[in-house]
Amino acid sequence: MKRLLIAGALVLAGLAPAAAQQASDPQNTVYLDTKDGRITIRLRPDLAPKHVEQIKTLTKQGFYNGVVFHRVIDGFMAQTGDPTGTGTGKSSLPNIPAEFTKTQYKRGSVGMARSQSPDSANSQFFICYEGCGPLTGQYTLFGEVVSGMDVVDKIKKGNSAANGMVTNPDKIVKMQLAADAK
C-alpha cells in the first residue's frame, strides 16, 4: 500500500517513469510512429486546452498520417503538421488563439508552430531538441515527449542554409491517441 501511494505521488508530481505517466491518461497520450520507432507524447491540457483539443481532433481524423517533418534544425527542433510539406499549409479547422504559459521549453517539449500572428496556430507543431528556451511565452507549449527522444534525434535534418527545410524528409507513419491504439 505504501509503495502504491508513493508511486501515485510521483506520477502526480511528474517524477514517475515515462511508462507510468503515459499509462495514466491514454486520452492525453499520443503515439507518433516514424520509420525509426515510436515517440510517445504526453499532452498538457492543463497548459493549453484548446491546442490539445485541436491536436486530438486532427489525430483522430488521421490528419497527421503520412505528413512530413518539413523543417528540422539540428540542435533546435523538428517541425511537422503541414499537409503540403512547404511550411505554409494547415488543416481545415479554424486557427487557435494563443495559450502562452511561463512553463519553460526544454528538450522534448512539444509546441505549436504559427506565423507572425500569435493567434495563427492550426495544425503544425514542433518537438524541441535543445535551444528552445527563448520560445517560452511566445509559442504555445502543449505537450512533452515522455519516451522516444532517441527516435526524435534520428529524424532527418534539414539544410541550415535553407532554414532547416528538408529534402526527401522523414514522415509520420501513423499518429494516434493511446486510447485508440490497436
C-alpha positions in Angstrom: 0.0 0.0 0.0 2.8 2.4 0.9 4.5 1.7 -2.5 1.3 2.4 -4.3 0.9 5.7 -2.5 4.5 6.7 -3.3 4.1 5.8 -7.0 0.9 7.8 -7.2 2.5 10.8 -5.6 5.4 10.5 -8.1 3.0 10.4 -11.1 1.2 13.5 -9.8 4.4 15.3 -9.3 5.6 14.3 -12.8 8.5 12.4 -11.4 7.4 8.8 -12.3 8.9 6.8 -15.1 7.6 7.7 -18.5 5.8 4.4 -18.8 3.8 5.1 -15.7 2.9 8.6 -16.9 1.8 7.6 -20.3 -0.4 4.7 -19.0 -2.1 7.0 -16.5 -4.0 9.1 -19.1 -4.5 7.3 -22.5 -6.9 10.1 -23.6 -4.0 12.6 -23.4 -1.2 10.4 -24.7 -0.2 10.4 -28.4 1.8 7.7 -30.2 3.7 9.2 -33.1 5.3 6.5 -35.2 8.1 7.1 -37.6 10.2 4.7 -39.7 12.7 4.6 -36.8 10.2 3.9 -34.0 7.6 5.4 -31.7 7.6 8.8 -30.0 5.2 9.0 -27.0 3.9 12.5 -26.2 2.0 13.4 -23.1 -0.5 16.2 -23.9 -0.9 19.0 -21.4 -4.5 20.2 -21.4 -3.6 22.0 -18.1 -1.4 24.3 -20.1 -3.2 24.6 -23.4 -6.7 23.0 -23.5 -7.7 24.5 -26.9 -4.4 23.4 -28.6 -4.7 19.9 -27.1 -8.2 19.6 -28.3 -7.2 20.6 -31.8 -4.3 18.1 -31.9 -6.6 15.3 -30.6 -9.3 16.1 -33.2 -6.8 16.1 -36.0 -5.1 12.9 -34.7 -8.5 11.1 -34.5 -9.2 12.2 -38.2 -5.9 10.7 -39.3 -4.7 14.1 -40.5 -1.1 13.6 -39.4 -0.6 10.1 -41.0 1.9 10.5 -43.8 2.7 14.1 -43.1 6.5 15.0 -43.3 8.9 16.7 -41.0 9.4 19.6 -43.4 11.7 21.8 -41.2 14.3 20.2 -39.0 17.1 22.3 -37.5 19.9 20.3 -35.9 20.2 21.2 -32.2 16.9 23.2 -32.2 13.7 21.4 -33.3 11.8 19.2 -35.7 8.6 20.7 -37.3 5.7 18.8 -38.8 1.9 19.1 -39.3 1.8 20.8 -42.7 -0.1 18.6 -45.2 1.6 20.5 -48.1 5.1 19.9 -46.7 6.0 23.5 -47.5 5.6 25.1 -44.1 2.6 27.2 -45.2 -0.2 24.6 -45.0 -2.8 23.9 -42.4 -5.9 21.9 -41.6 -9.5 22.9 -42.5 -10.1 23.6 -38.8 -10.0 27.2 -37.5 -6.8 28.7 -36.1 -6.5 28.7 -32.3 -5.9 31.7 -30.1 -2.6 31.7 -28.3 -2.3 29.9 -24.9 1.1 31.1 -23.8 2.5 29.9 -20.4 5.6 30.5 -18.3 6.4 26.8 -18.4 9.9 26.6 -19.8 10.6 24.9 -23.2 13.2 22.2 -22.8 14.4 19.1 -24.6 11.3 17.1 -25.6 8.9 20.0 -25.3 6.2 20.0 -27.9 4.8 23.4 -29.1 2.6 24.8 -31.8 4.1 26.5 -34.8 2.5 29.7 -36.0 3.0 32.6 -38.3 3.8 36.1 -37.1 0.3 36.4 -35.5 0.2 34.8 -32.1 -3.4 33.5 -32.9 -2.4 31.7 -36.1 -1.6 28.2 -34.7 -3.6 25.5 -36.6 -2.0 22.1 -37.2 1.8 22.5 -37.4 3.8 21.6 -34.3 7.5 21.1 -33.3 9.5 18.9 -31.0 12.4 20.6 -29.3 16.0 19.2 -29.3 17.8 22.0 -27.4 17.8 25.7 -27.5 14.0 26.2 -27.4 14.1 28.2 -24.1 13.6 31.6 -25.8 10.3 30.3 -27.2 8.8 30.2 -23.7 5.9 32.6 -23.5 5.9 33.2 -27.3 4.7 29.8 -28.6 2.1 27.6 -27.1 3.5 24.6 -25.2 1.0 21.8 -25.3 3.0 18.6 -24.7 6.2 16.7 -23.9 7.9 13.6 -25.1 7.9 11.0 -22.4 9.6 8.3 -24.4 11.3 8.1 -27.8 13.6 11.1 -27.8 16.1 8.8 -29.4 13.7 8.4 -32.3 13.3 12.2 -32.5 17.1 12.5 -32.7 17.0 10.3 -35.8 14.6 12.5 -37.8 16.4 13.6 -41.0 17.9 17.1 -40.5 17.4 19.9 -43.0 19.8 22.3 -44.7 20.8 25.1 -42.3 21.3 27.4 -45.3 17.6 26.8 -46.1 16.3 27.5 -42.6 16.0 23.7 -41.9 14.0 22.7 -44.9 14.4 19.0 -45.6 15.0 17.3 -48.9 13.3 13.9 -49.0 12.0 14.3 -45.4 11.1 11.7 -42.9 7.4 11.5 -42.2 4.8 10.5 -39.5 3.8 6.9 -40.4 0.9 7.0 -38.0 -0.2 9.2 -35.2 -2.9 8.1 -32.8 -4.2 8.6 -29.2 -3.1 5.8 -26.9 -6.8 5.3 -26.0 -7.4 4.4 -29.7 -4.3 2.4 -30.3 -4.7 -1.0 -31.8 
